[in-house]
Amino acid sequence: MSDFLKLAGKNVVVTGVANRKSVAWHIAKTLEEAGATVIYVVRSEARKESTAKLLADRQVLVCDVEHQDQIDRLRDELTATGQTIHGLVHSIAFADYSEGMKPFHETTKAQFLQAVDISCFSLVKLSNALKDMFDPDASVVTISISTTRMASENYGFMAPIKAALDSSLAFLTKSFSNFSRVRFNAVGPSLLKTSASAGIPGYVDAYLYAEQVIPRKAALTTQEAADVAVFLLSPRSSGIQAQNIAVDAGMSINYFDRDVIGGVLKEKQ
């Protein structure tokens, strides 16, 4: 069996699996297909129970990244296994939209800081907690978005959070370079059909619009984003460092597609 990606026998910690639609699940199953051993980390005991069938016969640990004591426990549990960690997938994000979508300037301090803590700072906390277990050439991959400069109203206040996440890659790279060659990168997919995104007000309309803007007239698949993440986790991407690799099937070059423009103008007539 070919091992082009050189992932056979590698240990990769994957966070964020919620169900079969999760980006994290697509990454994990592709890693397993490539011969890697995946250590799953889910948010809660309830999530562990709900994914029991999906993750049967696999190592599953629990860690809510809002709580430092749980991150410390995860570190201790992983240390106890004696396993060297060759990769970490950070697929964790949360924003409180319980009161519905509001203009960005009405975002509360509590909402914003909680989103930063869970969606961005957790990458720093997890990387620090696992640093002594990382292989010297380990790869850390987080899930970002294709652009943080598009003020999409149905994405609420998350784009600035993802911008902070993207910026963190450079600073983690620099600080880790003092004692290792660990790489930090992000996959930045455009709109995906996941359970998490389905709960965002207005997301479906934006997803359908994206299908029309993408040159091939077909939306990006979760597997396409996962494949890029797996490549970034592999030694084959050793020259890529502190980057957000946009995976949008060409959406960003096609906003002025004549059919899209024609549809908008027709609606205004």
Secondary structure, DSSP 8 states (H G I E B T S, - for coil): ---TT--TT-EEEEE---STT-HHHHHHHHHHHTT-EEEEEES-HHHHHHTTTTTTTS-EEE--TT-HHHHHHHHHHHHHHT--EEEEEE-------TT----GGG--HHHHHHHHIIIIIHHHHHHHHHTTTEEEEEEEEEE--S-SSS--GGGTTHHHHHHHHHHHHHHHHHHHTTT---EEEEEEE-----HHHHTSTTHHHHHHHHHHHSTTSS---HHHHHHHHHHHHSGGGTT--S-EEEE-TTGGG-TT-HHHHHHHHHHH-
